[in-house]
């Protein structure tokens, strides 16, 4: 099962994605600037549109 967690630290946002199971899974850490965070929000709200 995939788990997604978002933590906002003000100056940056940490997006963590865990894939697979506890034993065989992997974690992906993505650090976003405030501008990148806004781009991600827009993309999620309007899928299929160029940002």
C-alpha positions as CSV (number, residue, x, y, z in Angstrom):
1,X,0.0,0.0,0.0
2,X,1.2,3.5,-0.8
3,X,1.3,6.2,1.9
4,X,1.8,9.9,1.2
5,X,2.7,12.4,3.9
6,X,3.2,16.2,3.5
7,X,4.9,18.4,6.1
8,X,5.1,22.1,5.7
9,X,8.1,23.8,7.4
10,X,7.3,27.3,6.1
11,X,10.4,27.7,4.0
12,X,10.0,24.4,2.3
13,X,7.6,21.5,2.1
14,X,8.6,17.8,2.5
15,X,6.6,15.3,0.4
16,X,7.2,11.7,1.5
17,X,5.9,8.8,-0.5
18,X,6.2,5.2,0.8
19,X,5.6,2.5,-1.7
20,X,5.1,-1.2,-1.1
21,X,5.2,-3.0,2.2
22,X,7.1,-2.4,5.3
23,X,9.8,-5.0,4.5
24,X,10.0,-4.5,0.7
25,X,9.0,-0.9,0.4
26,X,10.9,2.3,-0.5
27,X,10.6,5.9,0.4
28,X,10.8,8.9,-1.9
29,X,11.6,12.3,-0.3
30,X,10.8,15.4,-2.3
31,X,11.7,18.8,-0.9
32,X,9.6,21.6,-2.5
33,X,10.1,25.4,-2.4
34,X,7.0,27.5,-1.8
35,X,6.7,28.1,-5.5
36,X,7.1,24.4,-6.4
37,X,4.4,23.6,-3.7
38,X,2.0,26.0,-5.4
39,X,2.8,24.5,-8.8
40,X,2.0,21.0,-7.4
41,X,-1.3,22.2,-5.9
42,X,-2.4,23.7,-9.2
43,X,-1.4,20.5,-11.1
44,X,-3.4,18.3,-8.7
45,X,-6.4,20.6,-8.9
46,X,-6.2,20.8,-12.8
47,X,-4.9,17.4,-14.1
48,X,-4.1,17.3,-17.7
49,X,-3.4,21.0,-18.1
50,X,0.1,22.4,-18.6
51,X,1.2,24.5,-15.7
